[in-house]
Every structure is written in structure tokens, then in C-alpha cells.
Amino acid sequence: MAAKKTAKNSPESPAKDAEVTPKPAAKKAAKKAAKKAVAKKAVAKKASPAAKKAAAKPSLDAIARAAYLNHCRRRELGLPGDHQSDWLEAEQQLAQPE
């Protein structure tokens, strides 16, 4: 009788166990991705609307400093303008998300 070759003994086909269990590197990558997703959700939940509103509104001192720097830059460049435009520009610069 002719001898039959089985899939387990054949070097061309991988073992059934190798197909079922993922490689350790793939497991680690999947765990990292899951942790990042959970961390992003936690950060999004922590930032309340009141905290966002407070972060978007800079203090008057910070606006005044930025307005003064705008004024100095404008005078050095010889551009037209006034203190109100310097102040409004400073508010816009500080309100932009980083």
C-alpha cells in the first residue's frame, strides 16, 4: 500500500495550532492600540465644558502683555493701527487652540 502524507508531517503547510493562535507581537500591538483608545476616551471625558471655556479665555494680564508686544511690533514695522486693534489681535492670538 502507498503511504499517505498527512498535513502535520508536510513541511509546506503550517500546523493547525499556528493558524489559531496569534503571534505575540500581534497580541502586543493589539493591546497597545486598545490602551490608546481607552486613554483617549478618558481624556475626552475629563475635559468638561467649563474647563474648556476657562482654558479658551486668557487672563487680562496675558492679553495686555500680548497687546503690548503687538504694539511694539507694529511700531517697528511702521504699520498703521491703534491700541484697540492691538488688543483685539492679542485676544485672537491667545484664543487660538495650540
N, CA, C and O atoms as a Tinker XYZ file with bonds, in Angstrom:
   392  protein
     1  N      0.818000   -1.186000    0.000000    73     2
     2  CA     0.000000    0.000000    0.000000    64     1     3
     3  C      0.865000    1.255000    0.000000    63     2     4     5
     4  O      1.992000    1.270000    0.495000    81     3
     5  N      0.296000    2.292000   -0.570000    73     3     6
     6  CA     1.043000    3.545000   -0.655000    64     5     7
     7  C      0.911000    4.317000    0.654000    63     6     8     9
     8  O     -0.141000    4.325000    1.293000    81     7
     9  N      1.988000    4.952000    1.023000    73     7    10
    10  CA     1.976000    5.717000    2.277000    64     9    11
    11  C      1.317000    7.074000    2.033000    63    10    12    13
    12  O      1.600000    7.746000    1.041000    81    11
    13  N      0.440000    7.462000    2.947000    73    11    14
    14  CA    -0.240000    8.755000    2.833000    64    13    15
    15  C      0.545000    9.814000    3.608000    63    14    16    17
    16  O      1.060000    9.573000    4.700000    81    15
    17  N      0.610000   10.972000    3.003000    73    15    18
    18  CA     1.244000   12.083000    3.705000    64    17    19
    19  C      0.166000   12.856000    4.460000    63    18    20    21
    20  O     -0.906000   13.129000    3.919000    81    19
    21  N      0.445000   13.192000    5.666000    73    19    22
    22  CA    -0.510000   13.966000    6.456000    64    21    23
    23  C     -0.069000   15.423000    6.504000    63    22    24    25
    24  O      1.093000   15.739000    6.248000    81    23
    25  N     -0.987000   16.290000    6.827000    73    23    26
    26  CA    -0.703000   17.729000    6.877000    64    25    27
    27  C      0.298000   18.055000    7.977000    63    26    28    29
    28  O      1.071000   19.005000    7.846000    81    27
    29  N      0.296000   17.285000    9.056000    73    27    30
    30  CA     1.209000   17.546000   10.165000    64    29    31
    31  C      2.645000   17.278000    9.763000    63    30    32    33
    32  O      3.554000   17.984000   10.199000    81    31
    33  N      2.858000   16.277000    8.945000    73    31    34
    34  CA     4.215000   15.923000    8.556000    64    33    35
    35  C      4.711000   16.725000    7.364000    63    34    36    37
    36  O      5.910000   16.725000    7.086000    81    35
    37  N      3.832000   17.402000    6.659000    73    35    38
    38  CA     4.209000   18.137000    5.463000    64    37    39
    39  C      4.878000   19.459000    5.842000    63    38    40    41
    40  O      4.314000   20.232000    6.616000    81    39
    41  N      6.077000   19.731000    5.305000    73    39    42
    42  CA     6.749000   20.985000    5.643000    64    41    43
    43  C      6.123000   22.196000    4.966000    63    42    44    45
    44  O      6.339000   23.320000    5.419000    81    43
    45  N      5.352000   22.007000    3.891000    73    43    46
    46  CA     4.768000   23.146000    3.189000    64    45    47
    47  C      3.608000   23.771000    3.938000    63    46    48    49
    48  O      3.453000   24.992000    3.912000    81    47
    49  N      2.796000   22.978000    4.598000    73    47    50
    50  CA     1.616000   23.519000    5.276000    64    49    51
    51  C      1.908000   23.761000    6.745000    63    50    52    53
    52  O      2.522000   22.917000    7.398000    81    51
    53  N      1.481000   24.896000    7.274000    73    51    54
    54  CA     1.715000   25.190000    8.697000    64    53    55
    55  C      0.814000   24.330000    9.572000    63    54    56    57
    56  O     -0.221000   23.835000    9.125000    81    55
    57  N      1.215000   24.163000   10.799000    73    55    58
    58  CA     0.431000   23.364000   11.741000    64    57    59
    59  C     -0.874000   24.083000   12.061000    63    58    60    61
    60  O     -0.954000   25.307000   11.961000    81    59
    61  N     -1.878000   23.334000   12.438000    73    59    62
    62  CA    -3.178000   23.918000   12.747000    64    61    63
    63  C     -3.093000   24.846000   13.955000    63    62    64    65
    64  O     -3.792000   25.858000   14.005000    81    63
    65  N     -2.254000   24.520000   14.917000    73    63    66
    66  CA    -2.127000   25.349000   16.115000    64    65    67
    67  C     -1.563000   26.737000   15.778000    63    66    68    69
    68  O     -1.940000   27.727000   16.405000    81    67
    69  N     -0.681000   26.807000   14.810000    73    67    70
    70  CA    -0.090000   28.089000   14.436000    64    69    71
    71  C     -1.126000   29.002000   13.793000    63    70    72    73
    72  O     -1.031000   30.222000   13.924000    81    71
    73  N     -2.101000   28.443000   13.108000    73    71    74
    74  CA    -3.129000   29.258000   12.475000    64    73    75
    75  C     -4.094000   29.832000   13.497000    63    74    76    77
    76  O     -4.611000   30.931000   13.296000    81    75
    77  N     -4.348000   29.129000   14.574000    73    75    78
    78  CA    -5.340000   29.540000   15.568000    64    77    79
    79  C     -4.772000   30.593000   16.515000    63    78    80    81
    80  O     -5.446000   31.582000   16.803000    81    79
    81  N     -3.570000   30.405000   16.995000    73    79    82
    82  CA    -3.023000   31.332000   17.981000    64    81    83
    83  C     -2.256000   32.446000   17.283000    63    82    84    85
    84  O     -1.394000   32.172000   16.447000    81    83
    85  N     -2.561000   33.714000   17.618000    73    83    86
    86  CA    -1.829000   34.817000   17.013000    64    85    87
    87  C     -0.413000   34.897000   17.576000    63    86    88    89
    88  O     -0.129000   34.369000   18.651000    81    87
    89  N      0.438000   35.541000   16.861000    73    87    90
    90  CA     1.821000   35.692000   17.300000    64    89    91
    91  C      1.881000   36.698000   18.443000    63    90    92    93
    92  O      1.020000   37.573000   18.529000    81    91
    93  N      2.881000   36.594000   19.330000    73    91    94
    94  CA     2.985000   37.508000   20.468000    64    93    95
    95  C      3.112000   38.971000   20.055000    63    94    96    97
    96  O      2.579000   39.849000   20.734000    81    95
    97  N      3.796000   39.242000   18.972000    73    95    98
    98  CA     3.946000   40.632000   18.529000    64    97    99
    99  C      2.595000   41.228000   18.144000    63    98   100   101
   100  O      2.328000   42.397000   18.421000    81    99
   101  N      1.753000   40.433000   17.512000    73    99   102
   102  CA     0.425000   40.910000   17.126000    64   101   103
   103  C     -0.430000   41.158000   18.364000    63   102   104   105
   104  O     -1.211000   42.109000   18.409000    81   103
   105  N     -0.275000   40.299000   19.363000    73   103   106
   106  CA    -1.031000   40.492000   20.610000    64   105   107
   107  C     -0.626000   41.794000   21.287000    63   106   108   109
   108  O     -1.477000   42.551000   21.754000    81   107
   109  N      0.688000   42.053000   21.339000    73   107   110
   110  CA     1.167000   43.265000   21.992000    64   109   111
   111  C      0.670000   44.511000   21.264000    63   110   112   113
   112  O      0.272000   45.486000   21.900000    81   111
   113  N      0.693000   44.480000   19.951000    73   111   114
   114  CA     0.231000   45.624000   19.169000    64   113   115
   115  C     -1.261000   45.866000   19.392000    63   114   116   117
   116  O     -1.700000   47.012000   19.484000    81   115
   117  N     -2.030000   44.796000   19.479000    73   115   118
   118  CA    -3.465000   44.936000   19.708000    64   117   119
   119  C     -3.739000   45.517000   21.094000    63   118   120   121
   120  O     -4.630000   46.350000   21.258000    81   119
   121  N     -2.970000   45.073000   22.090000    73   119   122
   122  CA    -3.143000   45.600000   23.443000    64   121   123
   123  C     -2.794000   47.083000   23.505000    63   122   124   125
   124  O     -3.490000   47.861000   24.158000    81   123
   125  N     -1.709000   47.477000   22.820000    73   123   126
   126  CA    -1.311000   48.883000   22.817000    64   125   127
   127  C     -2.384000   49.757000   22.188000    63   126   128   129
   128  O     -2.709000   50.827000   22.702000    81   127
   129  N     -2.931000   49.293000   21.071000    73   127   130
   130  CA    -3.973000   50.054000   20.388000    64   129   131
   131  C     -5.208000   50.193000   21.271000    63   130   132   133
   132  O     -5.841000   51.248000   21.299000    81   131
   133  N     -5.545000   49.139000   21.984000    73   131   134
   134  CA    -6.711000   49.184000   22.873000    64   133   135
   135  C     -6.468000   50.161000   24.019000    63   134   136   137
   136  O     -7.369000   50.909000   24.397000    81   135
   137  N     -5.248000   50.159000   24.577000    73   135   138
   138  CA    -4.934000   51.076000   25.671000    64   137   139
   139  C     -5.000000   52.524000   25.211000    63   138   140   141
   140  O     -5.500000   53.383000   25.937000    81   139
   141  N     -4.498000   52.806000   24.003000    73   139   142
   142  CA    -4.540000   54.170000   23.485000    64   141   143
   143  C     -5.971000   54.643000   23.301000    63   142   144   145
   144  O     -6.294000   55.791000   23.608000    81   143
   145  N     -6.826000   53.765000   22.803000    73   143   146
   146  CA    -8.224000   54.127000   22.580000    64   145   147
   147  C     -8.910000   54.440000   23.912000    63   146   148   149
   148  O     -9.685000   55.392000   24.005000    81   147
   149  N     -8.629000   53.648000   24.928000    73   147   150
   150  CA    -9.231000   53.868000   26.247000    64   149   151
   151  C     -8.705000   55.168000   26.842000    63   150   152   153
   152  O     -9.464000   55.920000   27.453000    81   151
   153  N     -7.406000   55.441000   26.670000    73   151   154
   154  CA    -6.818000   56.662000   27.216000    64   153   155
   155  C     -7.414000   57.899000   26.549000    63   154   156   157
   156  O     -7.666000   58.897000   27.224000    81   155
   157  N     -7.643000   57.850000   25.239000    73   155   158
   158  CA    -8.231000   58.993000   24.541000    64   157   159
   159  C     -9.640000   59.262000   25.031000    63   158   160   161
   160  O    -10.035000   60.418000   25.186000    81   159
   161  N    -10.407000   58.196000   25.277000    73   159   162
   162  CA   -11.771000   58.377000   25.774000    64   161   163
   163  C    -11.757000   58.989000   27.165000    63   162   164   165
   164  O    -12.595000   59.833000   27.480000    81   163
   165  N    -10.802000   58.564000   28.007000    73   163   166
   166  CA   -10.723000   59.081000   29.370000    64   165   167
   167  C    -10.372000   60.561000   29.357000    63   166   168   169
   168  O    -10.929000   61.328000   30.142000    81   167
   169  N     -9.467000   60.976000   28.492000    73   167   170
   170  CA    -9.085000   62.380000   28.407000    64   169   171
   171  C    -10.259000   63.207000   27.918000    63   170   172   173
   172  O    -10.490000   64.310000   28.414000    81   171
   173  N    -11.000000   62.691000   26.957000    73   171   174
   174  CA   -12.151000   63.423000   26.430000    64   173   175
   175  C    -13.231000   63.596000   27.498000    63   174   176   177
   176  O    -13.900000   64.628000   27.542000    81   175
   177  N    -13.403000   62.595000   28.354000    73   175   178
   178  CA   -14.410000   62.697000   29.407000    64   177   179
   179  C    -13.987000   63.672000   30.494000    63   178   180   181
   180  O    -14.834000   64.363000   31.059000    81   179
   181  N    -12.680000   63.745000   30.802000    73   179   182
   182  CA   -12.202000   64.612000   31.874000    64   181   183
   183  C    -12.382000   66.083000   31.540000    63   182   184   185
   184  O    -12.683000   66.880000   32.430000    81   183
   185  N    -12.206000   66.461000   30.290000    73   183   186
   186  CA   -12.310000   67.859000   29.895000    64   185   187
   187  C    -13.784000   68.260000   29.827000    63   186   188   189
   188  O    -14.477000   67.979000   28.850000    81   187
   189  N    -14.241000   68.918000   30.881000    73   187   190
   190  CA   -15.631000   69.350000   30.936000    64   189   191
   191  C    -15.809000   70.639000   30.140000    63   190   192   193
   192  O    -14.826000   71.316000   29.838000    81   191
   193  N    -17.031000   70.982000   29.800000    73   191   194
   194  CA   -17.269000   72.234000   29.068000    64   193   195
   195  C    -16.784000   73.467000   29.830000    63   194   196   197
   196  O    -16.298000   74.418000   29.217000    81   195
   197  N    -16.909000   73.462000   31.151000    73   195   198
   198  CA   -16.449000   74.603000   31.943000    64   197   199
   199  C    -14.935000   74.731000   31.869000    63   198   200   201
   200  O    -14.406000   75.840000   31.808000    81   199
   201  N    -14.231000   73.594000   31.874000    73   199   202
   202  CA   -12.775000   73.626000   31.779000    64   201   203
   203  C    -12.338000   74.120000   30.407000    63   202   204   205
   204  O    -11.365000   74.866000   30.295000    81   203
   205  N    -13.050000   73.708000   29.365000    73   203   206
   206  CA   -12.720000   74.174000   28.018000    64   205   207
   207  C    -12.939000   75.670000   27.897000    63   206   208   209
   208  O    -12.143000   76.368000   27.270000    81   207
   209  N    -14.025000   76.171000   28.501000    73   207   210
   210  CA   -14.348000   77.589000   28.425000    64   209   211
   211  C    -13.301000   78.410000   29.170000    63   210   212   213
   212  O    -12.898000   79.477000   28.707000    81   211
   213  N    -12.860000   77.910000   30.329000    73   211   214
   214  CA   -11.853000   78.619000   31.114000    64   213   215
   215  C    -10.515000   78.619000   30.382000    63   214   216   217
   216  O     -9.786000   79.610000   30.423000    81   215
   217  N    -10.191000   77.525000   29.719000    73   215   218
   218  CA    -8.929000   77.441000   29.003000    64   217   219
   219  C     -8.945000   78.348000   27.778000    63   218   220   221
   220  O     -7.894000   78.843000   27.372000    81   219
   221  N    -10.102000   78.574000   27.184000    73   219   222
   222  CA   -10.199000   79.396000   25.986000    64   221   223
   223  C    -10.143000   80.889000   26.309000    63   222   224   225
   224  O     -9.863000   81.698000   25.424000    81   223
   225  N    -10.405000   81.264000   27.554000    73   223   226
   226  CA   -10.427000   82.677000   27.916000    64   225   227
   227  C     -9.165000   83.017000   28.713000    63   226   228   229
   228  O     -9.062000   82.655000   29.885000    81   227
   229  N     -8.202000   83.709000   28.089000    73   227   230
   230  CA    -6.966000   84.056000   28.787000    64   229   231
   231  C     -7.184000   85.203000   29.775000    63   230   232   233
   232  O     -8.180000   85.924000   29.699000    81   231
   233  N     -6.246000   85.358000   30.691000    73   231   234
   234  CA    -6.364000   86.428000   31.684000    64   233   235
   235  C     -6.110000   87.784000   31.036000    63   234   236   237
   236  O     -5.534000   87.874000   29.951000    81   235
   237  N     -6.551000   88.832000   31.720000    73   235   238
   238  CA    -6.358000   90.186000   31.208000    64   237   239
   239  C     -4.881000   90.560000   31.149000    63   238   240   241
   240  O     -4.454000   91.285000   30.250000    81   239
   241  N     -4.098000   90.059000   32.118000    73   239   242
   242  CA    -2.660000   90.334000   32.107000    64   241   243
   243  C     -1.987000   89.731000   30.875000    63   242   244   245
   244  O     -1.135000   90.361000   30.249000    81   243
   245  N     -2.384000   88.498000   30.537000    73   243   246
   246  CA    -1.801000   87.844000   29.360000    64   245   247
   247  C     -2.181000   88.589000   28.086000    63   246   248   249
   248  O     -1.362000   88.738000   27.179000    81   247
   249  N     -3.416000   89.053000   28.021000    73   247   250
   250  CA    -3.858000   89.808000   26.846000    64   249   251
   251  C     -3.108000   91.135000   26.761000    63   250   252   253
   252  O     -2.703000   91.553000   25.676000    81   251
   253  N     -2.923000   91.797000   27.906000    73   251   254
   254  CA    -2.222000   93.084000   27.930000    64   253   255
   255  C     -0.777000   92.927000   27.461000    63   254   256   257
   256  O     -0.279000   93.744000   26.686000    81   255
   257  N     -0.103000   91.869000   27.936000    73   255   258
   258  CA     1.282000   91.621000   27.501000    64   257   259
   259  C      1.351000   91.379000   25.997000    63   258   260   261
   260  O      2.211000   91.928000   25.309000    81   259
   261  N      0.435000   90.550000   25.495000    73   259   262
   262  CA     0.419000   90.253000   24.056000    64   261   263
   263  C      0.086000   91.508000   23.244000    63   262   264   265
   264  O      0.638000   91.713000   22.162000    81   263
   265  N     -0.807000   92.340000   23.760000    73   263   266
   266  CA    -1.168000   93.578000   23.056000    64   265   267
   267  C      0.031000   94.525000   23.010000    63   266   268   269
   268  O      0.269000   95.188000   22.001000    81   267
   269  N      0.782000   94.582000   24.112000    73   267   270
   270  CA     1.975000   95.433000   24.128000    64   269   271
   271  C      3.001000   94.957000   23.105000    63   270   272   273
   272  O      3.608000   95.768000   22.406000    81   271
   273  N      3.193000   93.642000   23.019000    73   271   274
   274  CA     4.129000   93.095000   22.032000    64   273   275
   275  C      3.647000   93.371000   20.605000    63   274   276   277
   276  O      4.445000   93.664000   19.715000    81   275
   277  N      2.349000   93.276000   20.405000    73   275   278
   278  CA     1.785000   93.608000   19.088000    64   277   279
   279  C      2.034000   95.083000   18.756000    63   278   280   281
   280  O      2.370000   95.428000   17.623000    81   279
   281  N      1.862000   95.949000   19.770000    73   279   282
   282  CA     2.087000   97.382000   19.586000    64   281   283
   283  C      3.543000   97.644000   19.198000    63   282   284   285
   284  O      3.812000   98.402000   18.266000    81   283
   285  N      4.485000   97.015000   19.917000    73   283   286
   286  CA     5.910000   97.207000   19.620000    64   285   287
   287  C      6.254000   96.719000   18.217000    63   286   288   289
   288  O      6.985000   97.386000   17.486000    81   287
   289  N      5.731000   95.565000   17.846000    73   287   290
   290  CA     5.988000   95.011000   16.514000    64   289   291
   291  C      5.420000   95.936000   15.438000    63   290   292   293
   292  O      6.071000   96.203000   14.428000    81   291
   293  N      4.214000   96.416000   15.664000    73   291   294
   294  CA     3.556000   97.297000   14.696000    64   293   295
   295  C      4.346000   98.592000   14.518000    63   294   296   297
   296  O      4.497000   99.066000   13.392000    81   295
   297  N      4.854000   99.175000   15.611000    73   295   298
   298  CA     5.634000  100.423000   15.517000    64   297   299
   299  C      6.960000  100.197000   14.822000    63   298   300   301
   300  O      7.395000  101.033000   14.028000    81   299
   301  N      7.625000   99.053000   15.115000    73   299   302
   302  CA     8.908000   98.757000   14.474000    64   301   303
   303  C      8.752000   98.622000   12.959000    63   302   304   305
   304  O      9.614000   99.051000   12.191000    81   303
   305  N      7.645000   98.022000   12.548000    73   303   306
   306  CA     7.410000   97.810000   11.120000    64   305   307
   307  C      6.770000   99.020000   10.441000    63   306   308   309
   308  O      6.642000   99.054000    9.218000    81   307
   309  N      6.372000  100.004000   11.233000    73   307   310
   310  CA     5.766000  101.206000   10.680000    64   309   311
   311  C      4.368000  100.978000   10.135000    63   310   312   313
   312  O      3.950000  101.643000    9.187000    81   311
   313  N      3.648000  100.044000   10.728000    73   311   314
   314  CA     2.290000   99.738000   10.266000    64   313   315
   315  C      1.270000  100.635000   10.962000    63   314   316   317
   316  O      1.471000  101.026000   12.111000    81   315
   317  N      0.186000  100.961000   10.280000    73   315   318
   318  CA    -0.852000  101.773000   10.924000    64   317   319
   319  C     -1.670000  100.918000   11.891000    63   318   320   321
   320  O     -1.748000   99.699000   11.736000    81   319
   321  N     -2.266000  101.550000   12.870000    73   319   322
   322  CA    -3.117000  100.842000   13.822000    64   321   323
   323  C     -3.261000  101.637000   15.099000    63   322   324   325
   324  O     -2.715000  102.733000   15.225000    81   323
   325  N     -4.009000  101.076000   16.059000    73   323   326
   326  CA    -4.203000  101.733000   17.344000    64   325   327
   327  C     -4.220000  100.687000   18.449000    63   326   328   329
   328  O     -4.079000   99.491000   18.194000    81   327
   329  N     -4.396000  101.158000   19.680000    73   327   330
   330  CA    -4.336000  100.235000   20.817000    64   329   331
   331  C     -5.491000   99.228000   20.813000    63   330   332   333
   332  O     -5.329000   98.104000   21.287000    81   331
   333  N     -6.625000   99.615000   20.296000    73   331   334
   334  CA    -7.759000   98.682000   20.259000    64   333   335
   335  C     -7.497000   97.522000   19.293000    63   334   336   337
   336  O     -7.814000   96.372000   19.596000    81   335
   337  N     -6.926000   97.825000   18.150000    73   335   338
   338  CA    -6.628000   96.743000   17.206000    64   337   339
   339  C     -5.549000   95.820000   17.757000    63   338   340   341
   340  O     -5.576000   94.613000   17.519000    81   339
   341  N     -4.574000   96.406000   18.511000    73   339   342
   342  CA    -3.541000   95.576000   19.143000    64   341   343
   343  C     -4.182000   94.637000   20.164000    63   342   344   345
   344  O     -3.824000   93.462000   20.245000    81   343
   345  N     -5.129000   95.160000   20.942000    73   343   346
   346  CA    -5.798000   94.368000   21.973000    64   345   347
   347  C     -6.629000   93.237000   21.341000    63   346   348   349
   348  O     -6.569000   92.091000   21.786000    81   347
   349  N     -7.395000   93.570000   20.312000    73   347   350
   350  CA    -8.229000   92.552000   19.660000    64   349   351
   351  C     -7.382000   91.465000   19.008000    63   350   352   353
   352  O     -7.729000   90.285000   19.046000    81   351
   353  N     -6.277000   91.875000   18.414000    73   351   354
   354  CA    -5.384000   90.895000   17.803000    64   353   355
   355  C     -4.776000   89.977000   18.865000    63   354   356   357
   356  O     -4.616000   88.777000   18.641000    81   355
   357  N     -4.439000   90.552000   20.021000    73   355   358
   358  CA    -3.882000   89.758000   21.120000    64   357   359
   359  C     -4.911000   88.743000   21.630000    63   358   360   361
   360  O     -4.565000   87.593000   21.898000    81   359
   361  N     -6.166000   89.165000   21.765000    73   359   362
   362  CA    -7.219000   88.237000   22.194000    64   361   363
   363  C     -7.371000   87.081000   21.209000    63   362   364   365
   364  O     -7.515000   85.926000   21.610000    81   363
   365  N     -7.339000   87.404000   19.917000    73   363   366
   366  CA    -7.476000   86.352000   18.904000    64   365   367
   367  C     -6.297000   85.395000   18.932000    63   366   368   369
   368  O     -6.474000   84.185000   18.790000    81   367
   369  N     -5.092000   85.929000   19.116000    73   367   370
   370  CA    -3.916000   85.072000   19.158000    64   369   371
   371  C     -3.946000   84.121000   20.346000    63   370   372   373
   372  O     -3.573000   82.956000   20.216000    81   371
   373  N     -4.384000   84.604000   21.493000    73   371   374
   374  CA    -4.396000   83.773000   22.695000    64   373   375
   375  C     -5.569000   82.804000   22.728000    63   374   376   377
   376  O     -5.508000   81.783000   23.412000    81   375
   377  N     -6.625000   83.107000   22.006000    73   375   378
   378  CA    -7.802000   82.238000   21.994000    64   377   379
   379  C     -7.641000   81.065000   21.030000    63   378   380   381
   380  O     -8.382000   80.087000   21.126000    81   379
   381  N     -6.688000   81.145000   20.106000    73   379   382
   382  CA    -6.498000   80.058000   19.141000    64   381   383
   383  C     -5.973000   78.818000   19.846000    63   382   384   385
   384  O     -5.091000   78.914000   20.700000    81   383
   385  N     -6.516000   77.643000   19.490000    73   383   386
   386  CA    -6.014000   76.407000   20.097000    64   385   387
   387  C     -4.596000   76.118000   19.620000    63   386   388   389
   388  O     -4.245000   76.400000   18.474000    81   387
   389  N     -3.788000   75.555000   20.510000    73   387   390
   390  CA    -2.386000   75.280000   20.171000    64   389   391
   391  C     -2.201000   73.926000   19.584000    63   390   392
   392  O     -1.079000   73.547000   19.247000    81   391
